[in-house]
Every structure is written in C-alpha cells, then in structure tokens.
Amino acid sequence: MTYKDLQEHTGLSLSTISKYFNGLPLRESNRLAVEAAATELGYRVNTLARNLRTQRSRTVGVLLPVLDNNFHLSIIAGIEASLSGSGVGVVVSASRDGNGRLGAAVDALADRMVDGIIAVPAHQDAEALTQVWGRGLPVVLIDRLVDGLDCDAVVLDNGDAARQAVRHLVDHGHRRVAAVAGPPDIWSLQGRNEGFFDALRQHGLEAGPATVRSGPLTVESGVASMRSLLAEPERPTAVVCMNYELTIGALIAVNESGLRIPEDISFVGFDSLELSQVMKPRLSMVVQPTHEIAVRAADLMRQRLEPRPDDAPEPEPYRRVVLPAELVPGGSVARPRS
C-alpha cells in the first residue's frame, strides 16, 4: 500500500497526501478524506522511513520529577489526549531514575529524537534542559521555572493560591494559622510560601518560627510536619497544606492525634478535588486547573512544532501562561473555639 493507492482512492494530489502524513497544515475536507481512505484501505504509515526522511519523530518528551504523583499522572494524561489528535505521540521519562547522573532523563529523551520536551523540571534537570533548548529543541515548562531558561511555560499563580487559603481561614475568625509547606528551593513552593506569609502580613497575623513546617513533597513529610505543629504549646487553630502529598500526610497526623476537623482544627488542603469529596467532612481545597495546564502546555508545544509560513511574523521568544487556582469551600473550616 502506497501514497499512489490513496491518491487513486481520494482523487487528491500526492503532495496533499504527503502533507497529511508529515503533519503539515491541510484543508479540513482533505484531511478527513485522507483519514477515511487510510482507514478503509488499511494503510499504515512506515513511521521509521518517515522519520528518517523528515528528521522528525512526531513525538514529544514529557519529563517529570517522579511518576508516583497524582498531579504528574494527570499532566501526562492531559498532554497525551491533547496531542493525539495531531498525530503526535508522547514519551515519558522520570528524573529520579536512580543513576545519580545529572540530566540523565533529558539525555534519554534527546536520544529518542523527540521533537520537543514538556517538563516539570527537577533541580537536576535544569542544566541539561538549558543545553537542549539552546540547541533549538522546543521546551515548555510546567509548574516550575528554571533560572536562565527563557522558554515557554504554563504555571499556577502560586502566591494567590496561598493567599486565597489564608483569606478563607481569616474570614472564619482564625488568628493562629500555620502551614505544612514544601522545600523553598522549588519555584512553585517558594511562590506558595511567599503568598502565605504575605497573606499573614496583610491580615495582621503573626508569622513566627512556629508558623510553618517545611519538608520534602512526600506523605511522610506531611505527617512529620503536622505532628510538629500539633505539638506546639499553643497549637494553630487552622492549617494550610501546600501540595497533595503533604495534604495526605497532614490528614493522617490529625487522625492519629484524635483531633476532629473542623471542631478542633480547621484544615485547607491542596491539589485534589476528588480527595476533598471522599473525606467527611468534605475538605476545603485549593484546586489547580490540572487539565487546563496540560492542554495549554501541549498547545504551546504544538505551535512551536507546526511549520511557519515564510510571510508569518517571527514568533515570540517565549510565552508565559499563568493560570489561577480556585478555592473550593468544604466543611473542614469552622470558627475557632473561644
């Protein structure tokens, strides 16, 4: 089966059929005609031959710090769904692969000859991502920025996300508000931490050493941080958690303590509306637009990969998309006991 067979079946030119299988812009009626003919005739493209001819793999690498993370898995699903309609596949690589070599995951994707990389960058990926971007490979960052890497990015308004949580608690009369926070060297967590302290100052609340516990983005860290806050001589009346795993861990620690939510302590979680719905009472939750983040990142990458007409203006050096979080109230926040 060749392009010639498809030409005879559709009546379209060979160049039109070639454009379709090489991912070039095509009139919608022609695209549908080629797809219908390929399905009816059972035509399958020789991917290896096409890639050698075009020097493009029609794949995008997705780089993540870890794979056992609810946010990251949702990002993969959203990117795959968004790119599949354009005939672009996805190759996933995790930074934490156990070999200890900086940039190993980025190198692995580059070796697969991906056409671009969408990354939630870990610290060890920064130098390698900067290098491949400098060689002309499109890079789109999600969730975190990298110093010196002025590429496309889709991020959350992290400061406002934390401010919304604090404002929700203050509106219910809380004055002793604490946070279970992540590492300050991660860009997104740094923004949430800064937003938290900024909100405390705005509302005239104390921001002392007993206010925040920081640690790795793990369930275990959430447990340890919450236990530490609850052991304070004057424990907080309300707590904000800054990511999904920390939220899970903090909930475990509260349950172990015998305290009740919200009667004894008010609680705002982060990242998962589904988690809030299975808890009783339903948790107040700061929710990221995860699917929109993935779709917008895929769109930015698709625009970088599409051929640009000769008369088109030069594309912007980089684009930054900042999306808002939403605080979804639940039953886990109440007025503190007098």
DASULPE-V376619 format. One record per pair of residues at least 4 apart in sequence whose C-alpha atoms are under 8 Angstrom apart, sorted by the first residue. I is the first residue (numbers start at 1). GAP is how many residues later the second one is. If there is no record, write none. Layout:
i->(I & I)
gap->(GAP & GAP)
This chain:
i->(1 & 1 & 2 & 2 & 3 & 3 & 3 & 3 & 4 & 4 & 5 & 6 & 6 & 6 & 6 & 6 & 7 & 7 & 7 & 7 & 7 & 8 & 9 & 10 & 10 & 10 & 12 & 12 & 12 & 13 & 14 & 15 & 16 & 16 & 16 & 17 & 17 & 18 & 19 & 19 & 19 & 19 & 20 & 20 & 20 & 20 & 20 & 21 & 22 & 22 & 23 & 23 & 23 & 24 & 24 & 25 & 25 & 26 & 26 & 27 & 28 & 29 & 30 & 31 & 32 & 33 & 34 & 35 & 36 & 37 & 38 & 38 & 38 & 39 & 45 & 46 & 47 & 48 & 49 & 50 & 50 & 51 & 51 & 51 & 51 & 52 & 56 & 56 & 56 & 57 & 57 & 57 & 58 & 58 & 58 & 58 & 58 & 59 & 59 & 59 & 59 & 59 & 59 & 59 & 60 & 60 & 60 & 60 & 60 & 60 & 60 & 60 & 60 & 61 & 61 & 61 & 61 & 61 & 61 & 61 & 61 & 61 & 61 & 62 & 62 & 62 & 62 & 62 & 62 & 62 & 62 & 63 & 63 & 63 & 63 & 63 & 63 & 63 & 63 & 63 & 63 & 63 & 64 & 64 & 64 & 64 & 64 & 64 & 64 & 64 & 64 & 65 & 65 & 65 & 65 & 65 & 65 & 66 & 66 & 66 & 66 & 67 & 67 & 67 & 68 & 68 & 69 & 70 & 70 & 71 & 71 & 71 & 71 & 72 & 73 & 74 & 74 & 74 & 75 & 75 & 75 & 75 & 75 & 76 & 76 & 76 & 77 & 78 & 78 & 78 & 78 & 78 & 79 & 79 & 79 & 79 & 79 & 79 & 80 & 80 & 80 & 81 & 82 & 82 & 82 & 82 & 83 & 83 & 83 & 83 & 83 & 84 & 84 & 91 & 93 & 93 & 93 & 93 & 94 & 95 & 95 & 95 & 95 & 95 & 95 & 95 & 97 & 99 & 102 & 102 & 102 & 103 & 103 & 103 & 103 & 103 & 103 & 103 & 104 & 104 & 105 & 105 & 106 & 106 & 106 & 106 & 107 & 107 & 108 & 109 & 109 & 109 & 110 & 110 & 115 & 115 & 115 & 116 & 116 & 116 & 116 & 116 & 117 & 117 & 117 & 117 & 118 & 118 & 118 & 118 & 118 & 118 & 118 & 119 & 119 & 119 & 119 & 120 & 120 & 120 & 120 & 121 & 121 & 121 & 121 & 121 & 121 & 121 & 122 & 123 & 125 & 126 & 126 & 127 & 128 & 129 & 129 & 130 & 130 & 130 & 131 & 132 & 132 & 133 & 133 & 133 & 133 & 133 & 138 & 138 & 138 & 138 & 139 & 139 & 139 & 140 & 140 & 140 & 140 & 140 & 140 & 140 & 141 & 141 & 141 & 141 & 141 & 141 & 141 & 142 & 142 & 142 & 142 & 142 & 142 & 143 & 143 & 143 & 143 & 143 & 144 & 144 & 144 & 144 & 145 & 145 & 145 & 146 & 150 & 150 & 151 & 151 & 151 & 152 & 152 & 152 & 152 & 153 & 153 & 153 & 153 & 153 & 154 & 154 & 154 & 154 & 154 & 154 & 154 & 155 & 155 & 155 & 155 & 155 & 156 & 156 & 156 & 156 & 156 & 156 & 157 & 157 & 157 & 157 & 157 & 158 & 158 & 158 & 158 & 158 & 158 & 158 & 159 & 159 & 159 & 159 & 159 & 159 & 159 & 160 & 160 & 160 & 160 & 160 & 161 & 161 & 161 & 161 & 161 & 161 & 161 & 161 & 162 & 162 & 162 & 162 & 162 & 162 & 162 & 163 & 163 & 163 & 163 & 163 & 164 & 164 & 164 & 165 & 165 & 165 & 165 & 165 & 166 & 166 & 166 & 166 & 166 & 166 & 167 & 167 & 168 & 169 & 169 & 169 & 169 & 169 & 169 & 170 & 170 & 170 & 172 & 172 & 172 & 172 & 173 & 173 & 174 & 174 & 174 & 174 & 175 & 175 & 176 & 176 & 176 & 176 & 176 & 176 & 177 & 177 & 177 & 177 & 177 & 177 & 178 & 178 & 178 & 178 & 178 & 178 & 178 & 178 & 179 & 179 & 179 & 179 & 179 & 179 & 179 & 179 & 180 & 180 & 180 & 180 & 180 & 180 & 180 & 180 & 180 & 180 & 180 & 180 & 181 & 181 & 181 & 181 & 181 & 181 & 181 & 181 & 181 & 181 & 182 & 182 & 182 & 182 & 182 & 182 & 182 & 182 & 182 & 183 & 183 & 183 & 183 & 183 & 183 & 184 & 184 & 184 & 184 & 185 & 185 & 186 & 187 & 188 & 189 & 189 & 190 & 191 & 192 & 192 & 193 & 194 & 195 & 196 & 197 & 197 & 198 & 199 & 200 & 200 & 200 & 200 & 201 & 201 & 201 & 206 & 207 & 210 & 210 & 211 & 211 & 213 & 213 & 213 & 213 & 214 & 215 & 215 & 215 & 216 & 217 & 217 & 217 & 217 & 217 & 218 & 218 & 218 & 218 & 219 & 219 & 219 & 219 & 219 & 219 & 219 & 220 & 220 & 220 & 221 & 221 & 221 & 222 & 222 & 222 & 222 & 222 & 222 & 222 & 222 & 223 & 223 & 223 & 223 & 223 & 223 & 223 & 224 & 224 & 224 & 224 & 225 & 225 & 226 & 226 & 226 & 226 & 226 & 227 & 227 & 227 & 227 & 228 & 229 & 229 & 230 & 230 & 231 & 236 & 237 & 237 & 237 & 237 & 238 & 238 & 238 & 238 & 239 & 239 & 239 & 239 & 240 & 240 & 240 & 241 & 241 & 241 & 241 & 241 & 241 & 242 & 242 & 242 & 242 & 243 & 243 & 243 & 243 & 244 & 244 & 244 & 244 & 244 & 245 & 246 & 247 & 247 & 247 & 248 & 249 & 250 & 251 & 252 & 253 & 254 & 254 & 254 & 255 & 255 & 259 & 259 & 260 & 260 & 261 & 261 & 261 & 261 & 261 & 261 & 262 & 262 & 262 & 262 & 262 & 262 & 263 & 263 & 263 & 264 & 264 & 265 & 265 & 266 & 266 & 266 & 266 & 267 & 267 & 267 & 267 & 268 & 268 & 268 & 268 & 268 & 268 & 269 & 269 & 269 & 269 & 269 & 270 & 270 & 270 & 271 & 271 & 271 & 271 & 272 & 272 & 272 & 272 & 272 & 273 & 273 & 273 & 274 & 275 & 275 & 276 & 276 & 276 & 276 & 276 & 277 & 277 & 278 & 279 & 280 & 281 & 281 & 281 & 282 & 282 & 282 & 283 & 283 & 283 & 283 & 283 & 284 & 284 & 284 & 284 & 284 & 284 & 284 & 285 & 285 & 285 & 285 & 286 & 286 & 286 & 286 & 287 & 287 & 287 & 287 & 288 & 288 & 288 & 289 & 289 & 289 & 289 & 290 & 291 & 292 & 293 & 293 & 294 & 295 & 296 & 296 & 297 & 298 & 299 & 300 & 301 & 302 & 308)
gap->(4 & 42 & 4 & 41 & 4 & 11 & 14 & 15 & 4 & 10 & 4 & 4 & 11 & 28 & 31 & 32 & 4 & 5 & 6 & 7 & 10 & 4 & 28 & 23 & 24 & 27 & 4 & 5 & 18 & 4 & 4 & 4 & 4 & 10 & 14 & 4 & 17 & 4 & 4 & 5 & 6 & 7 & 4 & 5 & 6 & 11 & 14 & 24 & 28 & 32 & 63 & 64 & 283 & 282 & 283 & 281 & 282 & 4 & 5 & 4 & 4 & 4 & 4 & 4 & 4 & 4 & 4 & 4 & 4 & 4 & 4 & 5 & 6 & 4 & 5 & 4 & 4 & 4 & 4 & 4 & 6 & 4 & 5 & 6 & 7 & 4 & 57 & 58 & 59 & 56 & 57 & 58 & 29 & 30 & 31 & 56 & 57 & 29 & 30 & 31 & 32 & 55 & 56 & 57 & 28 & 29 & 30 & 31 & 54 & 55 & 56 & 57 & 58 & 29 & 30 & 31 & 32 & 48 & 53 & 54 & 55 & 56 & 57 & 14 & 28 & 29 & 30 & 31 & 55 & 56 & 57 & 29 & 30 & 31 & 32 & 42 & 43 & 54 & 55 & 56 & 57 & 58 & 8 & 28 & 29 & 30 & 31 & 55 & 56 & 57 & 58 & 29 & 30 & 31 & 55 & 56 & 57 & 6 & 28 & 29 & 30 & 5 & 6 & 27 & 4 & 5 & 4 & 4 & 174 & 4 & 173 & 200 & 219 & 4 & 4 & 4 & 216 & 217 & 4 & 215 & 216 & 218 & 219 & 4 & 16 & 218 & 4 & 4 & 213 & 214 & 216 & 217 & 4 & 11 & 215 & 216 & 218 & 219 & 4 & 9 & 10 & 4 & 4 & 213 & 216 & 217 & 4 & 5 & 6 & 215 & 219 & 4 & 5 & 18 & 12 & 13 & 15 & 16 & 11 & 8 & 9 & 10 & 11 & 27 & 29 & 30 & 8 & 5 & 22 & 23 & 26 & 4 & 21 & 22 & 23 & 24 & 25 & 26 & 4 & 21 & 4 & 20 & 4 & 19 & 22 & 23 & 4 & 21 & 4 & 4 & 5 & 8 & 4 & 22 & 22 & 23 & 190 & 21 & 22 & 23 & 185 & 189 & 20 & 21 & 22 & 23 & 21 & 22 & 23 & 24 & 179 & 180 & 183 & 20 & 21 & 22 & 23 & 21 & 22 & 23 & 24 & 4 & 5 & 20 & 21 & 23 & 24 & 25 & 4 & 63 & 4 & 4 & 20 & 4 & 4 & 4 & 10 & 4 & 18 & 19 & 4 & 4 & 5 & 4 & 5 & 6 & 16 & 18 & 13 & 163 & 166 & 167 & 12 & 13 & 162 & 11 & 12 & 13 & 14 & 157 & 160 & 161 & 4 & 10 & 11 & 12 & 13 & 14 & 156 & 11 & 12 & 13 & 151 & 152 & 155 & 10 & 11 & 12 & 13 & 45 & 11 & 42 & 43 & 44 & 4 & 8 & 42 & 41 & 167 & 168 & 166 & 167 & 168 & 148 & 166 & 167 & 168 & 144 & 165 & 166 & 167 & 168 & 139 & 142 & 143 & 166 & 167 & 168 & 169 & 138 & 165 & 166 & 167 & 168 & 32 & 132 & 166 & 167 & 168 & 169 & 4 & 165 & 166 & 167 & 168 & 4 & 30 & 31 & 33 & 34 & 37 & 167 & 4 & 32 & 33 & 34 & 35 & 36 & 37 & 4 & 32 & 35 & 164 & 165 & 4 & 31 & 34 & 125 & 163 & 164 & 165 & 166 & 4 & 30 & 31 & 33 & 34 & 37 & 80 & 4 & 32 & 33 & 35 & 36 & 4 & 122 & 163 & 4 & 75 & 103 & 121 & 162 & 4 & 11 & 30 & 33 & 34 & 74 & 4 & 32 & 4 & 4 & 5 & 8 & 69 & 97 & 164 & 4 & 5 & 33 & 161 & 162 & 163 & 164 & 162 & 163 & 63 & 64 & 161 & 162 & 30 & 62 & 29 & 30 & 59 & 60 & 61 & 62 & 34 & 59 & 60 & 61 & 62 & 63 & 32 & 33 & 34 & 51 & 58 & 60 & 61 & 62 & 17 & 32 & 33 & 34 & 60 & 61 & 62 & 63 & 32 & 33 & 34 & 42 & 45 & 46 & 59 & 60 & 61 & 62 & 66 & 70 & 8 & 12 & 31 & 32 & 33 & 34 & 60 & 61 & 62 & 65 & 4 & 7 & 32 & 33 & 34 & 35 & 60 & 61 & 64 & 6 & 7 & 31 & 32 & 33 & 34 & 5 & 6 & 9 & 30 & 4 & 5 & 4 & 4 & 4 & 4 & 53 & 4 & 4 & 4 & 50 & 4 & 4 & 4 & 4 & 4 & 10 & 4 & 4 & 4 & 5 & 6 & 7 & 4 & 5 & 6 & 5 & 4 & 19 & 22 & 18 & 25 & 12 & 13 & 15 & 16 & 11 & 6 & 7 & 10 & 5 & 4 & 5 & 26 & 28 & 29 & 4 & 27 & 28 & 31 & 4 & 26 & 27 & 28 & 29 & 30 & 31 & 4 & 26 & 29 & 4 & 25 & 28 & 4 & 23 & 24 & 25 & 26 & 27 & 28 & 31 & 4 & 23 & 26 & 27 & 28 & 29 & 30 & 4 & 25 & 26 & 29 & 4 & 25 & 4 & 23 & 24 & 27 & 28 & 4 & 23 & 26 & 27 & 4 & 6 & 7 & 5 & 6 & 4 & 29 & 27 & 28 & 29 & 99 & 27 & 28 & 29 & 95 & 26 & 27 & 28 & 29 & 27 & 28 & 29 & 5 & 6 & 9 & 27 & 28 & 29 & 4 & 5 & 27 & 28 & 4 & 26 & 27 & 28 & 4 & 25 & 26 & 27 & 28 & 4 & 4 & 4 & 22 & 23 & 4 & 4 & 4 & 4 & 4 & 4 & 4 & 5 & 6 & 4 & 5 & 5 & 6 & 4 & 5 & 4 & 5 & 6 & 20 & 71 & 72 & 4 & 5 & 69 & 70 & 71 & 72 & 71 & 73 & 74 & 72 & 73 & 68 & 71 & 66 & 67 & 68 & 70 & 16 & 17 & 65 & 66 & 15 & 16 & 17 & 18 & 64 & 65 & 7 & 14 & 15 & 16 & 17 & 15 & 16 & 17 & 14 & 15 & 16 & 17 & 4 & 13 & 14 & 15 & 16 & 4 & 12 & 14 & 4 & 4 & 8 & 6 & 7 & 8 & 9 & 54 & 5 & 6 & 4 & 4 & 51 & 49 & 50 & 51 & 48 & 49 & 50 & 46 & 47 & 48 & 49 & 50 & 43 & 44 & 45 & 46 & 47 & 48 & 49 & 42 & 43 & 44 & 45 & 39 & 40 & 41 & 42 & 38 & 39 & 40 & 41 & 36 & 37 & 38 & 4 & 34 & 35 & 36 & 4 & 4 & 4 & 4 & 30 & 4 & 4 & 4 & 25 & 4 & 4 & 4 & 4 & 4 & 4 & 4)
